[in-house]
């Protein structure tokens, strides 16, 4: 696989953003937040993040399709429980 410099920078930035997001969710849970929901239209860099979140925080992941009132196809990740 051939990666350009920009692709490598983007991938590195995505890992940093994922780590920051993981830290933010972990701090929220430590402060008493019971449930975190993340809705995303299906960006690939959140796939790995969501998979790890599901494993590490007893989460779930759905791929809902909504037709009304507007068409939507995306992903919802749940961490924690109420």
C-alpha positions in Angstrom: 0.0 0.0 0.0 1.3 3.4 -0.9 0.5 6.3 1.4 1.2 9.9 0.8 2.5 12.3 3.4 -0.9 13.9 3.7 -2.6 10.4 4.3 -0.1 9.6 7.0 -0.6 13.0 8.7 -4.4 12.5 8.5 -4.2 9.0 9.9 -2.0 10.2 12.7 -4.4 13.1 13.5 -7.3 10.7 13.5 -5.5 8.5 16.1 -4.9 11.6 18.3 -8.6 12.6 17.9 -9.7 9.1 18.8 -7.5 9.1 21.9 -8.9 12.5 22.9 -12.4 11.3 22.4 -11.7 8.1 24.4 -10.2 10.2 27.3 -13.2 12.6 27.2 -15.7 9.7 27.4 -13.7 8.0 30.2 -13.6 11.3 32.2 -17.3 11.7 31.7 -18.0 8.2 33.0 -15.7 8.8 36.0 -17.7 11.9 36.8 -21.0 9.9 36.8 -22.2 10.0 33.2 -24.1 6.8 32.7 -24.7 6.8 28.9 -22.9 8.2 25.9 -24.4 8.1 22.4 -22.4 9.0 19.3 -24.2 9.4 16.0 -22.1 9.5 12.9 -22.9 9.4 9.2 -20.4 6.6 8.7 -16.9 8.2 8.6 -14.3 5.4 8.4 -12.0 6.8 11.1 -14.7 6.4 13.7 -15.2 2.7 12.9 -12.1 1.5 14.8 -12.9 3.9 17.6 -16.5 2.6 17.9 -15.3 -1.0 17.8 -12.9 -0.3 20.7 -15.5 1.6 22.6 -17.9 -1.3 22.3 -15.3 -3.7 23.7 -13.9 -1.5 26.4 -17.1 0.1 27.8 -19.8 -2.5 27.3 -21.2 -0.7 24.4 -23.3 -1.5 21.4 -23.3 -0.3 17.8 -26.2 0.1 15.4 -26.4 0.9 11.7 -29.9 2.5 11.5 -31.6 3.7 8.4 -34.3 6.3 8.8 -36.7 7.2 6.0 -39.0 9.8 7.7 -39.0 12.8 8.1 -35.6 12.7 6.2 -33.6 9.9 4.8 -30.6 9.0 6.9 -28.1 6.2 6.9 -25.4 6.2 9.6 -24.0 4.6 12.7 -24.8 5.0 16.4 -22.5 3.9 19.1 -23.6 3.4 22.7 -21.3 3.3 25.7 -22.5 2.6 29.2 -26.1 2.1 30.3 -28.8 3.9 32.2 
